[in-house]
């Protein structure tokens, strides 16, 4: 059973990323979740428009992502993310990802943006 609450309706922003990544602090993700599925739209910083879709098993998210960067280049990859509940109740996601459309892999952290 999952210890982290649903990601549905929550917004996240990049906290850290590996050099090969394009998601940064200006990238905002809007998550949805239903019946074991997760999906999100994201944009900001180096990303003009992105989408991700996958599954949730407990606190583990597995998804594929695709986005168009501000330079017009499209890219895709896969990610496995582990959710953590912070002391204030917000969620943090620890992500291991790799590109499928080009060389490169890394790790990133995204954190829930406080409501308000």
TORPA-4810 file (N, C-alpha, C, O; in nm, 3 decimals):
<nodes>
NODE_1_0.085_-0.119_0.000_0.000_0.000_0.000_0.089_0.125_0.000_0.195_0.127_0.063_X
NODE_2_0.046_0.225_-0.069_0.122_0.348_-0.081_0.114_0.432_0.046_0.009_0.443_0.108_X
NODE_3_0.227_0.490_0.083_0.226_0.582_0.195_0.209_0.726_0.148_0.170_0.813_0.226_X
NODE_4_0.237_0.752_0.021_0.221_0.887_-0.034_0.079_0.902_-0.089_0.026_0.809_-0.151_X
NODE_5_0.018_1.018_-0.067_-0.116_1.041_-0.121_-0.112_1.053_-0.274_-0.005_1.057_-0.334_X
NODE_6_-0.227_1.058_-0.333_-0.240_1.072_-0.478_-0.167_1.197_-0.528_-0.161_1.299_-0.459_X
NODE_7_-0.114_1.186_-0.649_-0.053_1.303_-0.713_-0.157_1.384_-0.791_-0.125_1.490_-0.846_X
NODE_8_-0.280_1.335_-0.795_-0.384_1.399_-0.875_-0.407_1.544_-0.831_-0.430_1.572_-0.714_X
NODE_9_-0.401_1.635_-0.927_-0.425_1.776_-0.901_-0.307_1.850_-0.839_-0.319_1.968_-0.807_X
NODE_10_-0.195_1.783_-0.822_-0.077_1.847_-0.761_0.016_1.900_-0.869_0.027_1.843_-0.978_X
NODE_11_0.083_2.010_-0.836_0.179_2.071_-0.928_0.319_2.059_-0.868_0.339_2.079_-0.749_X
NODE_12_0.414_2.026_-0.954_0.553_2.006_-0.912_0.644_2.094_-0.997_0.609_2.132_-1.109_X
NODE_13_0.760_2.127_-0.942_0.863_2.201_-1.017_0.998_2.134_-0.994_1.020_2.070_-0.891_X
NODE_14_1.087_2.150_-1.092_1.220_2.092_-1.082_1.301_2.154_-0.969_1.299_2.276_-0.949_X
NODE_15_1.372_2.069_-0.895_1.463_2.114_-0.788_1.608_2.094_-0.831_1.692_2.181_-0.812_X
NODE_16_1.636_1.976_-0.889_1.771_1.946_-0.937_1.761_1.850_-1.054_1.662_1.779_-1.070_X
NODE_17_1.866_1.848_-1.137_1.868_1.759_-1.252_2.011_1.737_-1.295_2.099_1.820_-1.270_X
NODE_18_2.036_1.625_-1.361_2.166_1.594_-1.419_2.190_1.682_-1.541_2.096_1.740_-1.597_X
NODE_19_2.314_1.690_-1.582_2.353_1.778_-1.693_2.281_1.744_-1.824_2.254_1.835_-1.903_X
NODE_20_2.250_1.617_-1.849_2.184_1.577_-1.973_2.035_1.611_-1.976_1.971_1.596_-2.080_X
NODE_21_1.980_1.656_-1.863_1.836_1.682_-1.855_1.798_1.821_-1.900_1.882_1.911_-1.905_X
NODE_22_1.671_1.839_-1.932_1.619_1.969_-1.975_1.519_2.028_-1.876_1.482_2.144_-1.889_X
NODE_23_1.476_1.949_-1.778_1.382_1.999_-1.677_1.460_2.079_-1.573_1.564_2.035_-1.524_X
NODE_24_1.408_2.199_-1.541_1.473_2.284_-1.442_1.372_2.345_-1.347_1.257_2.303_-1.343_X
NODE_25_1.417_2.443_-1.270_1.331_2.506_-1.169_1.211_2.578_-1.230_1.109_2.596_-1.163_X
NODE_26_1.222_2.620_-1.355_1.111_2.690_-1.421_1.013_2.594_-1.487_0.910_2.637_-1.540_X
NODE_27_1.044_2.463_-1.484_0.955_2.363_-1.543_0.849_2.322_-1.441_0.883_2.278_-1.331_X
NODE_28_0.723_2.336_-1.478_0.612_2.302_-1.388_0.532_2.187_-1.447_0.493_2.189_-1.564_X
NODE_29_0.508_2.086_-1.363_0.432_1.967_-1.398_0.295_1.974_-1.332_0.286_2.005_-1.213_X
NODE_30_0.190_1.945_-1.406_0.053_1.934_-1.351_0.011_1.788_-1.362_-0.013_1.738_-1.472_X
NODE_31_0.003_1.720_-1.248_-0.021_1.575_-1.244_-0.168_1.539_-1.231_-0.249_1.614_-1.177_X
NODE_32_-0.198_1.419_-1.283_-0.330_1.357_-1.272_-0.308_1.212_-1.236_-0.206_1.153_-1.272_X
NODE_33_-0.403_1.153_-1.164_-0.393_1.012_-1.127_-0.532_0.952_-1.114_-0.621_1.013_-1.054_X
NODE_34_-0.550_0.833_-1.169_-0.676_0.760_-1.156_-0.652_0.613_-1.187_-0.590_0.580_-1.288_X
NODE_35_-0.702_0.526_-1.102_-0.700_0.381_-1.126_-0.562_0.326_-1.162_-0.549_0.245_-1.253_X
NODE_36_-0.459_0.372_-1.090_-0.324_0.322_-1.113_-0.251_0.388_-1.229_-0.134_0.356_-1.254_X
NODE_37_-0.317_0.479_-1.299_-0.253_0.552_-1.408_-0.210_0.690_-1.359_-0.278_0.751_-1.276_X
NODE_38_-0.099_0.739_-1.410_-0.054_0.876_-1.384_-0.023_0.941_-1.518_0.025_0.876_-1.611_X
NODE_39_-0.050_1.072_-1.526_-0.015_1.148_-1.645_0.002_1.293_-1.604_-0.049_1.337_-1.501_X
NODE_40_0.075_1.366_-1.686_0.101_1.506_-1.654_0.130_1.584_-1.780_0.174_1.529_-1.881_X
NODE_41_0.105_1.713_-1.771_0.149_1.809_-1.871_0.259_1.891_-1.804_0.252_1.917_-1.684_X
NODE_42_0.358_1.932_-1.881_0.463_2.015_-1.823_0.520_2.111_-1.926_0.518_2.085_-2.046_X
NODE_43_0.569_2.223_-1.875_0.628_2.326_-1.960_0.705_2.422_-1.871_0.686_2.426_-1.750_X
NODE_44_0.793_2.499_-1.933_0.869_2.603_-1.863_1.018_2.580_-1.874_1.064_2.467_-1.891_X
NODE_45_1.093_2.688_-1.865_1.238_2.679_-1.879_1.273_2.633_-2.020_1.229_2.693_-2.118_X
NODE_46_1.353_2.527_-2.030_1.398_2.477_-2.160_1.291_2.395_-2.232_1.308_2.359_-2.348_X
NODE_47_1.178_2.367_-2.163_1.073_2.283_-2.221_0.956_2.369_-2.266_0.894_2.439_-2.185_X
NODE_48_0.926_2.364_-2.394_0.811_2.439_-2.446_0.680_2.368_-2.414_0.584_2.432_-2.371_X
NODE_49_0.675_2.235_-2.434_0.555_2.157_-2.407_0.594_2.011_-2.388_0.668_1.955_-2.469_X
NODE_50_0.543_1.950_-2.281_0.572_1.809_-2.256_0.453_1.735_-2.200_0.361_1.795_-2.143_X
NODE_51_0.456_1.603_-2.217_0.354_1.514_-2.163_0.424_1.391_-2.108_0.526_1.347_-2.160_X
NODE_52_0.367_1.335_-2.002_0.414_1.206_-1.954_0.293_1.120_-1.922_0.186_1.170_-1.889_X
NODE_53_0.313_0.988_-1.933_0.205_0.894_-1.903_0.267_0.764_-1.853_0.369_0.719_-1.905_X
NODE_54_0.203_0.704_-1.751_0.255_0.580_-1.698_0.166_0.523_-1.590_0.045_0.546_-1.586_X
NODE_55_0.229_0.446_-1.502_0.156_0.374_-1.397_0.215_0.403_-1.260_0.329_0.448_-1.247_X
NODE_56_0.133_0.374_-1.159_0.178_0.389_-1.021_0.158_0.256_-0.950_0.052_0.193_-0.960_X
NODE_57_0.261_0.215_-0.876_0.256_0.096_-0.793_0.311_0.137_-0.657_0.432_0.145_-0.639_X
NODE_58_0.221_0.163_-0.561_0.265_0.214_-0.432_0.325_0.353_-0.449_0.260_0.442_-0.504_X
NODE_59_0.446_0.371_-0.402_0.514_0.500_-0.415_0.606_0.507_-0.537_0.687_0.599_-0.548_X
NODE_60_0.594_0.411_-0.627_0.678_0.405_-0.745_0.597_0.441_-0.870_0.494_0.380_-0.898_X
NODE_61_0.646_0.541_-0.942_0.586_0.580_-1.070_0.680_0.535_-1.181_0.801_0.553_-1.172_X
NODE_62_0.622_0.476_-1.285_0.700_0.439_-1.405_0.628_0.502_-1.523_0.509_0.478_-1.546_X
NODE_63_0.701_0.584_-1.599_0.635_0.652_-1.710_0.728_0.679_-1.825_0.851_0.674_-1.812_X
NODE_64_0.667_0.709_-1.939_0.738_0.757_-2.056_0.705_0.907_-2.067_0.597_0.951_-2.029_X
NODE_65_0.800_0.982_-2.120_0.778_1.125_-2.140_0.820_1.164_-2.281_0.905_1.100_-2.343_X
NODE_66_0.759_1.270_-2.330_0.795_1.328_-2.458_0.776_1.479_-2.447_0.677_1.526_-2.390_X
NODE_67_0.870_1.554_-2.502_0.852_1.699_-2.500_0.924_1.766_-2.617_1.010_1.708_-2.684_X
NODE_68_0.884_1.890_-2.638_0.948_1.976_-2.736_1.020_2.086_-2.659_0.959_2.157_-2.579_X
NODE_69_1.148_2.098_-2.684_1.228_2.202_-2.618_1.205_2.337_-2.686_1.149_2.344_-2.795_X
NODE_70_1.250_2.443_-2.620_1.231_2.577_-2.676_1.304_2.594_-2.809_1.269_2.682_-2.888_X
NODE_71_1.407_2.511_-2.835_1.477_2.519_-2.963_1.406_2.440_-3.073_1.455_2.434_-3.186_X
NODE_72_1.290_2.377_-3.042_1.212_2.304_-3.140_1.245_2.157_-3.150_1.177_2.084_-3.223_X
NODE_73_1.345_2.111_-3.078_1.385_1.970_-3.080_1.288_1.887_-2.995_1.258_1.923_-2.881_X
NODE_74_1.238_1.776_-3.052_1.153_1.687_-2.973_1.238_1.572_-2.918_1.331_1.526_-2.984_X
NODE_75_1.204_1.528_-2.798_1.279_1.422_-2.730_1.184_1.335_-2.651_1.076_1.379_-2.611_X
NODE_76_1.225_1.210_-2.628_1.143_1.119_-2.549_1.233_1.031_-2.464_1.352_1.014_-2.491_X
NODE_77_1.172_0.976_-2.358_1.248_0.888_-2.270_1.159_0.817_-2.172_1.037_0.822_-2.181_X
NODE_78_1.223_0.751_-2.076_1.150_0.679_-1.972_1.206_0.716_-1.836_1.321_0.759_-1.824_X
NODE_79_1.122_0.698_-1.734_1.159_0.742_-1.600_1.098_0.649_-1.497_0.987_0.598_-1.515_X
NODE_80_1.172_0.628_-1.388_1.120_0.559_-1.269_1.139_0.656_-1.154_1.249_0.704_-1.129_X
NODE_81_1.030_0.685_-1.083_1.032_0.787_-0.978_0.979_0.729_-0.847_0.882_0.654_-0.846_X
NODE_82_1.043_0.767_-0.736_0.999_0.725_-0.603_0.948_0.847_-0.529_1.018_0.947_-0.517_X
NODE_83_0.824_0.838_-0.481_0.762_0.949_-0.408_0.803_0.949_-0.262_0.815_0.844_-0.199_X
NODE_84_0.823_1.068_-0.210_0.855_1.090_-0.068_0.759_1.195_-0.014_0.732_1.295_-0.081_X
NODE_85_0.706_1.172_0.106_0.621_1.271_0.172_0.711_1.357_0.261_0.780_1.306_0.349_X
NODE_86_0.710_1.487_0.237_0.790_1.581_0.317_0.721_1.610_0.450_0.603_1.581_0.466_X
NODE_87_0.794_1.667_0.543_0.740_1.696_0.676_0.617_1.786_0.672_0.530_1.776_0.759_X
NODE_88_0.609_1.874_0.571_0.494_1.964_0.561_0.378_1.904_0.480_0.279_1.972_0.454_X
NODE_89_0.391_1.776_0.440_0.284_1.708_0.367_0.296_1.715_0.216_0.225_1.644_0.145_X
NODE_90_0.385_1.801_0.166_0.406_1.808_0.021_0.481_1.682_-0.025_0.539_1.609_0.055_X
NODE_91_0.478_1.659_-0.156_0.545_1.543_-0.212_0.673_1.584_-0.285_0.681_1.692_-0.343_X
NODE_92_0.771_1.496_-0.279_0.895_1.510_-0.356_0.911_1.381_-0.437_0.881_1.272_-0.387_X
NODE_93_0.956_1.393_-0.559_0.976_1.279_-0.647_1.124_1.268_-0.684_1.183_1.361_-0.738_X
NODE_94_1.182_1.152_-0.653_1.322_1.122_-0.686_1.321_1.038_-0.813_1.269_0.926_-0.812_X
NODE_95_1.377_1.090_-0.921_1.359_1.032_-1.053_1.490_0.986_-1.116_1.589_1.059_-1.116_X
NODE_96_1.488_0.865_-1.169_1.597_0.813_-1.251_1.541_0.801_-1.391_1.442_0.732_-1.413_X
NODE_97_1.604_0.867_-1.487_1.550_0.875_-1.621_1.658_0.847_-1.725_1.777_0.856_-1.697_X
NODE_98_1.613_0.814_-1.844_1.706_0.802_-1.957_1.631_0.840_-2.084_1.513_0.811_-2.101_X
NODE_99_1.703_0.904_-2.172_1.648_0.938_-2.302_1.635_0.811_-2.384_1.718_0.721_-2.372_X
NODE_100_1.533_0.803_-2.466_1.520_0.695_-2.564_1.543_0.748_-2.705_1.574_0.672_-2.796_X
NODE_101_1.528_0.878_-2.723_1.542_0.938_-2.855_1.685_0.989_-2.882_1.716_1.031_-2.994_X
NODE_102_1.770_0.985_-2.780_1.907_1.033_-2.795_1.989_0.978_-2.678_1.932_0.926_-2.582_X
NODE_103_2.122_0.988_-2.685_2.204_0.940_-2.574_2.185_1.026_-2.449_2.157_1.145_-2.459_X
NODE_104_2.200_0.963_-2.332_2.197_1.038_-2.207_2.102_0.978_-2.105_2.001_0.917_-2.140_X
NODE_105_2.137_0.997_-1.979_2.057_0.950_-1.867_2.095_1.032_-1.746_2.196_1.102_-1.746_X
NODE_106_2.013_1.024_-1.641_2.046_1.100_-1.522_1.946_1.081_-1.411_1.864_0.990_-1.412_X
NODE_107_1.954_1.171_-1.315_1.864_1.170_-1.200_1.817_1.312_-1.176_1.892_1.408_-1.196_X
NODE_108_1.693_1.325_-1.134_1.637_1.457_-1.104_1.546_1.448_-0.983_1.506_1.340_-0.941_X
NODE_109_1.516_1.564_-0.928_1.422_1.573_-0.816_1.323_1.683_-0.853_1.361_1.792_-0.893_X
NODE_110_1.194_1.651_-0.838_1.088_1.751_-0.851_1.011_1.752_-0.721_0.997_1.650_-0.654_X
NODE_111_0.961_1.870_-0.687_0.894_1.887_-0.557_0.763_1.961_-0.577_0.752_2.051_-0.661_X
NODE_112_0.665_1.921_-0.496_0.534_1.983_-0.505_0.541_2.131_-0.473_0.607_2.173_-0.377_X
NODE_113_0.472_2.210_-0.553_0.463_2.354_-0.532_0.355_2.377_-0.427_0.244_2.326_-0.443_X
NODE_114_0.384_2.453_-0.321_0.280_2.479_-0.220_0.156_2.541_-0.282_0.165_2.628_-0.368_X
NODE_115_0.040_2.496_-0.237_-0.087_2.554_-0.285_-0.099_2.698_-0.239_-0.050_2.736_-0.132_X
NODE_116_-0.164_2.778_-0.321_-0.184_2.915_-0.281_-0.132_3.007_-0.377_-0.140_3.128_-0.359_X
</nodes>
